[in-house]
């Protein structure tokens, strides 16, 4: 794992000591800790400053697909390829984690999820294109999605949601769009697809076949897109081309 400066395009500190292939990563809300999930079902909390491993946990033997803190920083959700989202309570400045429970109900592997702004609910997607909702603190599924119709979501990274209906092109299957992210000012949504294209939509994208701007740069499928905190740039990563590209938002 390397951390890079977006301004000078150099790595800022030596690599961490995680000796497994990393599948997913996220920062704690205050930026002091990085949580990374590996392909072997392990996840690590690492100091963003020193790269010291602060905590090490194991949830199954399948890859950890998604890791994300709740907006208030009190919980950490771990989405696994074993179809389960594990919920942890974070404490001691993100150095300690105690498992609260498991959100079990998906019939395929977890692909994306988002927290509600009040850190109460989770919206999740799975490999069979299922959308489920959860009360995170009790790890209980909410069967009636209409109850959350007016819920405000802290992020929009789930490719299947009411706010991202229009990102899917005509005749697309569920694997064509790999990743999406909403800008922090809630004006734009970026997507990355299997054809190496990065697309930019106005948010929310609630109408089928919504108009967008399309950009090329990757020679392979796009695996991740994410806006920087100030929304001035978009960072995208490629699959087989192993590239990281910065795009200026103007």
C-alpha positions in Angstrom: 0.0 0.0 0.0 1.3 3.4 -1.0 -0.2 6.9 -0.2 0.3 9.6 -2.8 0.4 13.4 -2.8 -2.2 14.6 -5.4 -0.2 17.8 -5.9 3.4 16.5 -6.6 2.4 12.9 -7.6 4.9 11.2 -5.2 4.4 8.7 -2.5 4.4 10.4 0.9 5.7 7.7 3.2 7.2 4.2 2.9 4.7 1.3 2.1 2.8 -0.4 5.0 3.8 -3.8 6.3 0.6 -5.6 5.1 1.9 -8.7 3.3 -1.3 -9.6 1.5 -2.9 -8.3 -1.6 -5.3 -5.4 -0.7 -8.8 -5.4 -2.1 -10.3 -2.3 -0.5 -9.4 0.7 1.7 -10.8 3.7 3.4 -9.8 6.5 5.8 -11.3 7.2 9.2 -13.4 10.4 9.3 -10.5 12.3 10.8 -7.9 10.9 8.3 -5.7 9.5 11.0 -6.3 5.8 10.3 -6.5 3.8 7.1 -8.4 0.5 7.1 -7.5 -2.0 4.4 -9.2 -5.2 3.5 -7.3 -8.1 1.9 -8.2 -10.9 -0.5 -7.8 -13.5 2.3 -10.5 -12.0 4.5 -8.2 -10.1 6.8 -8.5 -6.4 7.5 -6.0 -4.0 9.2 -6.2 -0.6 10.8 -3.0 1.3 9.9 -1.7 4.7 11.2 -1.9 7.1 8.3 1.2 8.9 9.6 3.6 6.1 10.6 2.1 3.1 8.7 2.1 1.2 11.9 -0.5 -1.6 12.1 -2.8 -0.7 14.9 -5.3 -3.5 14.7 -5.7 -6.8 12.8 -9.0 -8.8 12.3 -10.2 -11.7 10.3 -13.8 -12.1 8.9 -13.9 -15.3 6.9 -11.6 -16.4 4.2 -13.1 -14.5 1.2 -11.9 -11.1 -0.1 -13.0 -8.0 1.8 -14.8 -6.1 -1.0 -15.7 -2.8 0.8 -14.7 -1.1 4.0 -16.3 2.1 5.2 -16.7 4.1 8.5 -20.1 5.5 9.5 -20.2 9.3 9.1 -20.0 9.8 12.9 -16.9 7.5 13.1 -18.5 5.3 15.7 -18.9 2.2 13.5 -17.0 0.4 10.7 -18.7 -1.8 8.1 -16.8 -4.6 6.4 -18.4 -6.0 3.2 -17.1 -9.5 2.3 -17.3 -11.8 -0.7 -18.9 -14.3 1.7 -22.2 -12.3 1.3 -22.0 -10.7 4.7 -21.5 -7.1 6.1 -19.7 -7.2 9.4 -20.4 -4.2 11.7 -17.8 -3.1 14.3 -17.8 -0.5 17.0 -14.7 1.8 16.7 -13.1 3.3 19.8 -9.8 4.7 21.2 -9.3 7.0 18.2 -9.9 4.2 15.7 -7.3 1.9 17.3 -9.7 -0.6 18.8 -12.7 -2.5 17.2 -15.4 -4.7 18.7 -17.7 -6.6 16.4 -21.4 -5.7 17.0 -22.9 -8.3 14.6 -23.4 -9.4 11.0 -25.8 -8.2 8.4 -26.7 -11.5 6.7 -29.3 -11.6 3.9 -27.6 -11.2 0.6 -27.5 -14.2 -1.7 -24.4 -13.1 -3.5 -21.1 -11.2 -2.6 -21.2 -7.6 -1.4 -20.2 -5.1 -4.1 -21.0 -1.7 -2.7 -22.7 0.0 0.3 -23.4 3.5 1.7 -24.2 4.8 5.1 -27.0 7.2 5.9 -25.9 10.7 7.0 -27.1 10.0 10.5 -25.1 6.8 10.7 -28.2 4.7 11.3 -28.8 2.8 8.0 -26.8 1.1 5.3 -27.9 0.6 1.7 -26.0 -2.4 0.1 -25.6 -4.0 -3.4 -24.6 -7.5 -4.2 -23.2 -9.5 -7.1 -26.7 -10.7 -8.1 -27.9 -7.0 -8.5 -29.8 -7.0 -5.2 -30.4 -3.9 -3.2 -31.0 -4.3 0.6 -31.4 -1.9 3.5 -30.1 -2.4 7.1 -30.4 -0.9 10.6 -26.7 -1.0 11.3 -26.6 -0.9 15.1 -28.8 -4.0 15.4 -27.7 -5.7 12.1 -31.3 -6.1 11.0 -32.6 -6.0 7.5 -35.4 -3.4 6.7 -37.7 -5.3 4.3 -39.8 -2.2 3.3 -37.5 0.1 1.4 -40.3 2.7 1.3 -39.6 3.5 4.9 -36.3 5.0 3.9 -37.6 7.0 0.9 -36.6 10.3 2.4 -33.3 9.1 4.0 -30.3 11.3 3.3 -27.2 9.2 2.3 -23.7 10.3 3.3 -22.2 8.9 0.1 -23.4 7.5 -3.3 -21.1 4.7 -4.2 -23.7 2.1 -4.8 -24.3 1.6 -8.5 -27.8 0.3 -7.8 -29.9 2.9 -6.0 -32.8 5.3 -6.5 -30.3 8.1 -7.2 -28.3 6.2 -9.8 -30.9 4.7 -12.1 -29.8 6.8 -15.0 -26.1 5.8 -15.0 -27.0 2.5 -16.7 -26.8 2.7 -20.5 -29.5 1.0 -22.7 -29.1 -2.8 -22.9 -26.4 -2.8 -20.2 -26.1 -5.8 -17.9 -25.4 -5.5 -14.2 -21.7 -5.7 -14.6 -21.1 -2.9 -17.1 -20.8 -0.1 -14.6 -18.2 -1.0 -11.9 -18.1 2.0 -9.7 -19.6 5.4 -9.0 -19.2 8.3 -6.6 -21.1 11.5 -5.8 -19.3 14.8 -5.4 -19.3 16.3 -1.9 -21.4 19.3 -3.0 -24.0 16.8 -4.3 -24.0 18.2 -7.8 -22.2 15.4 -9.8 -21.9 11.7 -10.1 -18.9 10.0 -11.8 -18.9 6.4 -13.0 -16.3 4.0 -14.3 -17.3 1.1 -16.6 -16.0 -2.1 -18.3 -15.1 -0.2 -21.5 -12.5 2.1 -19.9 -14.8 5.1 -19.9 -15.3 7.6 -17.1 -18.7 9.4 -17.2 -19.9 12.5 -15.5 -23.6 13.0 -14.7 -25.7 15.7 -12.9 -26.9 14.4 -9.5 -29.3 12.8 -8.8 -29.4 10.5 -11.9 -33.0 9.4 -11.6 -34.1 9.3 -15.2 -33.2 6.3 -17.5 -30.6 7.0 -20.1 -29.6 10.3 -18.6 -27.2 12.6 -20.5 -23.6 12.6 -19.5 -20.1 13.6 -20.5 -17.8 10.7 -21.4 -14.0 10.6 -21.1 -11.4 8.2 -22.2 -8.0 7.6 -20.7 -7.9 4.0 -19.3 -7.0 1.2 -21.7 -8.9 -1.3 -19.6 -11.9 -1.5 -17.3 -12.2 1.2 -14.6 -12.2 -0.2 -11.1 -12.8 2.9 -8.9 -13.7 6.5 -9.1 -13.6 9.0 -6.3 -13.8 12.8 -5.9 -11.3 14.5 -3.7 -12.8 16.2 -0.6 -12.8 19.7 -2.2 -14.3 18.3 -5.5 -11.7 20.0 -7.6 -10.4 16.7 -9.0 -11.6 13.1 -9.7 -9.3 10.2 -9.1 -9.8 7.0 -11.1 -8.0 3.6 -11.2 -7.8 1.1 -14.0 -7.7 -2.7 -13.9 -5.3 -4.3 -16.3 -3.6 -1.0 -17.1 -2.7 -0.6 -13.4 -3.0 3.2 -13.8 -4.2 6.0 -11.5 -5.5 9.1 -13.3 -6.4 12.5 -11.9 -9.1 14.5 -13.7 -9.6 18.3 -13.1 -13.3 19.2 -12.5 -14.1 22.5 -14.3 
